[in-house]
């Protein structure tokens, strides 16, 4: 029997041999026919493996799949570099090089994702010791800035209901919106002092601690670090003020700290009760996996295998002693969470990802707020690249370096998306040679690479992300994130932390002002089509390139066309968003008689939806008592008024509004947010992935919605840009006038300067 060191050396020897062979065969020059047999043969193999999940339980099969898929892409990149980068002029070569750099960025992130996804972890539950005296003390931090007090109230109430010994838990509202600096600022003092009064009253009402510091130094990181000096708990649970915790969050996570004394972090998923703007405008919420599911159900379990699961700013537990060793939460970048994880991992500490949603948060309601959030993530990750580059960070393992590298490299996608959008139109409209390939070469290099990428993404993330959805999300973000990328490259320290607004309501549908560039791109792409037909007729030698660009342009048109509908902000009038729910429920009349069996359909702080089979007629605006149950057996009885009813497949859908909300506030918070099993059931719901054609049809319907409203929308859009241009013009003219009025002849200015120096103002 070989010893462990010898087995490890043998493993690396075999792995090095396989890697050398892999790289050697990827560079062999083949004819188009030979390349076709190789590429399409490998494509058939990964397609077969991807269609048979039972085979994929073996790690060796998964590694073989990933090696074959990456081999197709590697041969494509080498072919692109050696055969297609042909110099035909300075302009052609400039755009050709930009396109290839964009492809390299996307391909590198794609290959790194394969590495990180070798063996996603699915951790078993680790229970707490029976002796409660050994349990650690816990501080729950609720950092808040200018968010609505009602959001903080819900979260603080739920935190107070966490199932944990009362003498071992302390909850703190960290109010950075009411610092001394803000309270004494002439412009901010009225709002800050009013907020301080409301927050203090809230803390007293709920029975939690209140902390406000002197100044807003280092934003959220500084807020948490200040609270660390005012508290003493062994474990810190950090919750964003809109991330409402379930009652079992501590008992489901703290056991890991007993198992590993070097554990510094337990991260749990961020679950969102409402759709993000794209899901809302697409109408895909509940029907398709949410965007955050890909990260929290696909990527986090994958990097957890490499001990690279990182702090995501909320829904996480951190060991105080480990935090103190690295100087607290790092405040050098605006993604303080990930940067803190790098420092902790570099010190040799471990992290764990528990794949169970135990907080319920809010997605941004408007596209502008959505972009504000993504811009902060983008800028912060790129700051990390420039200021604390994990690729070369001393103390990290090789795998951790690779994982962290993928996080910041991904955010260059805005540049890649822009190039992919404009490249075919550059050729069709202006004749710029951005891509040199024949149809034969495209058939054996390009098509296998694209299909292989689609098969691989379905293999890795098929449960959590549908085809084209990632492309749509990146397309609508990329154009607006590009200036943020350029800004960080120019000055890595320039970005500042901006809080994402949550809990907004929209009184009517409207076209987002950000839609303008997409309308322009769509028109340019449409113009490219007749130009391509003209070129086809008059330039037969270029027909291969025209076909390639037309296919490429068609994909861009589908994405851009659908974006026209995505930018239509849908009405959102509910103050409290309704969450998916399931479980037994009942309705009692005023006499306490049961009116039939039913099941929960949705829940919010203000009302409930029940699908019931009533035994008697239900009256609108009549009072009823609703009964519901938690997964741990708690019974809830709440008064409600029937607002509407309609027939559905399984009975009658009853929409009810809760009565006496303030009187039963704590009970409502427990019912709506306290049961983590409900969020887990939502994630585990059966969602059948439609075909690529069905998804394309959905996208086209969204585009038709945008076009059908285009007259109204473009009118409002033009008005918006006219006001914007007028404001810019006014500022410019005022600036010029000011400079003209301030202008003095040189000798006069010098005289005044000398006089001011001799007699400085008091």
Secondary structure, DSSP 8 states (H G I E B T S, - for coil): ---HHHHHHHHHHHHHHHHHHHHHHHT----HHHHHHHHHHHHHHHHHHHT-TTGGGSHHHHHHHHHHHHHHHHHHHHHIIIII---S-HHHHHHHHHHHHHHHHHHHHHHHHHHHTSS----------S-GGGS--EEEEEEESS--HHHHHHHHHHHHT-SS-GGGEEEEEEETTS-HHHHT-TTTHHHHHHHHHHHHHHHHHHT-EEE--SS-TTHHHHHHHHHHTT---SEEEE--TT-EE-TTTTTTTTHHHHH-TTEEEEEE--EESS--HHHHHHT-TTTS--HHHIIIIIIHHHHHTTT-----SSSEEEEHHHHHHTTSS--SSS-HHHHHHHHHHHTT-EEEEE-S--EEE---SSHHHHHHHHHHHHHHHHHHHHHS-GGG-TT--HHHHHHHHHHHHGGGHHHHHHHHHHHHHHHHHH--------HHHIIIIIHHHHHHHHHHHHHHHTTT--TTHHHHHHHHHHHHHHHHHHHHHH-TT---------S--BSS-EE-GGGHHHHHHHHHHHHHHHHHHHHHHH-GGGHHHHHHHHHHHHHHHHHHHHHHHHTEE--B--SS--EE--SEEEEE-TTS-EEEEEEEEEE-SSEEEEEEEESS---TT-EEEEEEE-TT--EEEEEEEEEEEEEETTEEEEEEEESSTTTTHHHHHHHHHS-HHHHHHHHTS------HHHHHHHHHHHHHHHHHTHHHHHHHHHHHHHHHHHHHHHHHHHHHHHHHHH---HHHHHHHHHHHHHT---
